[in-house]
């Protein structure tokens, strides 16, 4: 079992293509996850991206974009290990920090991509 196993979901009222465009640019990866070295091994277009992760963690990460109603459900997965040796407390601290970071990414994208859309209104075309 990996030291860090994070699963998160955020609903964004924007089409999958709009959300996917954020993850298509490797410069965005460095902004969203500045301490991780990511290498895409599966660019799935409007369905998301899968990466290998290196740096302070080693493992895999995925953003899966699922069309739902008038928007996109952003699924985030991170499964990685800390450099050996790592105790349970270090793994727990890292897991919690990565959970908070994942939610910050999702909510940050939601704020930008929904751009002040009032509840119940359709997504703004981009």
Secondary structure, DSSP 4 states (H G I P E B T S, - for coil): --SEEEEEEEEESS-HHHHHHHHH-HHHHHHHSTTEEEEEEEE-GGGEEEEEEEESEEEEEEEEEEEETTEEEEEEEEEEEESSS--HHHHHHHHHHHHHHHHHHHHHHHHHHHTTPPTTSPPPP-
